[in-house]
Amino acid sequence: MFEEPVRRRGMASLTPLIDVVFLLLIFFMLTTSFLQTQSLAVVTPAPSVDELPTDARVIEIWLLGNDTIAIDGTPVERAALAESLKQAIGERTDLTVTILAEKGSKTQALIAAIEAARQSGAKSVGTARVERIAP
């Protein structure tokens, strides 16, 4: 009887595939542009309670170490910070908003306070670092 010969499949070489993958990798590495993140540089002065303004034209935002925020001694939720600050400023244009950051306060709270001051229409915003605040 007649029997058909068994055909074996040849193994394909992976070398051309690997070459193409490496060429694509090099292409994407050379043509990719990375996003540049924006940063906020904050330089805080040395702590000194004597130099803090006590003028009636200053609104103080206190950032306490226990993640509490207060406006002129009144505790405020972070979500209501902009609205509370807008009420405190009112129609006055000569006010300065001073952000007093206690040691151990969160950077995100500082950024939220700066954004709230911008949203509320404050013309002048300053920062100060203090050792201990007792509202």
C-alpha positions as CSV (number, residue, x, y, z in Angstrom):
1,M,0.0,0.0,0.0
2,F,0.9,3.5,-0.7
3,E,1.7,5.6,2.3
4,E,2.0,9.4,2.2
5,P,5.3,10.9,3.5
6,V,5.1,12.8,6.8
7,R,5.8,16.5,6.2
8,R,7.5,18.4,9.0
9,R,6.8,22.1,9.4
10,G,9.9,24.2,9.5
11,M,10.5,26.4,12.5
12,A,10.3,30.1,11.7
13,S,13.2,32.2,12.7
14,L,12.4,34.8,15.4
15,T,15.4,36.9,14.6
16,P,13.7,39.2,12.2
17,L,10.8,39.7,14.6
18,I,13.2,40.6,17.4
19,D,15.0,43.1,15.1
20,V,11.7,44.8,14.3
21,V,10.7,45.0,18.0
22,F,14.1,46.6,18.8
23,L,13.8,49.1,16.0
24,L,10.3,50.1,17.1
25,L,11.6,50.4,20.7
26,I,14.4,52.7,19.6
27,F,12.0,54.7,17.4
28,F,9.5,55.3,20.2
29,M,12.3,56.2,22.7
30,L,13.7,58.8,20.3
31,T,10.4,60.4,19.3
32,T,8.5,60.4,22.6
33,S,8.2,63.8,24.4
34,F,7.6,63.7,28.1
35,L,5.3,66.1,29.8
36,Q,6.9,68.8,31.9
37,T,5.1,69.3,35.2
38,Q,4.6,72.6,36.7
39,S,5.9,73.2,40.2
40,L,5.2,75.8,42.8
41,A,8.3,77.2,44.5
42,V,7.5,78.4,48.0
43,V,10.1,80.0,50.1
44,T,9.1,80.4,53.7
45,P,10.9,82.8,56.0
46,A,12.4,81.7,59.2
47,P,9.8,81.4,62.0
48,S,9.3,84.5,64.0
49,V,6.0,85.4,65.7
50,D,7.2,89.0,66.2
51,E,7.3,89.7,62.5
52,L,3.7,88.5,61.8
53,P,1.4,91.3,60.7
54,T,-1.2,92.4,63.2
55,D,-2.8,95.0,60.9
56,A,-6.6,95.1,60.5
57,R,-6.1,94.9,56.7
58,V,-4.7,91.3,57.0
59,I,-6.8,88.1,56.9
60,E,-4.9,85.1,58.3
61,I,-5.4,81.6,57.0
62,W,-3.9,79.2,59.6
63,L,-2.7,75.8,58.5
64,L,-2.3,73.7,61.6
65,G,-0.2,70.6,61.9
66,N,-3.3,68.4,62.6
67,D,-4.6,69.2,59.1
68,T,-7.0,71.9,60.3
69,I,-7.5,75.1,58.4
70,A,-8.8,78.3,60.1
71,I,-9.6,81.8,58.9
72,D,-8.8,84.4,61.5
73,G,-9.2,81.8,64.2
74,T,-12.4,80.2,63.0
75,P,-12.0,76.6,61.8
76,V,-13.1,76.1,58.2
77,E,-13.5,72.9,56.1
78,R,-11.1,72.7,53.1
79,A,-14.1,72.5,50.7
80,A,-15.6,75.7,52.0
81,L,-12.3,77.6,52.2
82,A,-12.7,79.8,49.1
83,E,-16.3,80.8,50.0
84,S,-15.4,81.6,53.6
85,L,-12.4,83.6,52.5
86,K,-14.6,85.5,49.9
87,Q,-17.0,86.4,52.7
88,A,-14.2,87.5,54.9
89,I,-12.7,89.7,52.2
90,G,-16.0,91.2,51.2
91,E,-15.7,94.3,49.0
92,R,-12.5,95.5,50.5
93,T,-9.6,95.7,48.0
94,D,-6.8,96.7,50.3
95,L,-6.6,93.4,52.2
96,T,-3.6,91.1,52.4
97,V,-4.2,87.4,52.8
98,T,-1.4,85.9,55.0
99,I,-1.1,82.1,55.1
100,L,0.5,80.9,58.3
101,A,1.8,77.4,58.0
102,E,2.6,75.5,61.2
103,K,5.4,73.0,61.2
104,G,3.9,69.7,60.1
105,S,1.1,71.2,58.0
106,K,0.4,69.5,54.6
107,T,1.7,71.0,51.4
108,Q,-1.6,70.3,49.7
109,A,-3.3,72.5,52.4
110,L,-0.9,75.3,51.4
111,I,-1.8,74.9,47.7
112,A,-5.5,74.8,48.5
113,A,-5.1,78.0,50.6
114,I,-3.3,79.8,47.8
115,E,-5.9,78.7,45.2
116,A,-8.7,79.8,47.6
117,A,-7.1,83.2,48.0
118,R,-6.8,83.6,44.2
119,Q,-10.5,82.5,43.7
120,S,-11.7,84.9,46.4
121,G,-10.2,87.9,44.7
122,A,-7.3,88.6,47.1
123,K,-4.8,91.1,45.5
124,S,-1.9,90.2,47.8
125,V,-1.1,86.8,49.3
126,G,1.9,86.1,51.6
127,T,3.1,83.1,53.5
128,A,4.8,82.7,56.8
129,R,6.0,79.7,58.8
130,V,5.4,79.6,62.5
131,E,6.4,77.2,65.2
132,R,3.1,77.0,67.0
133,I,-0.2,78.7,66.5
134,A,-2.9,78.7,69.2
135,P,-6.2,79.9,67.6
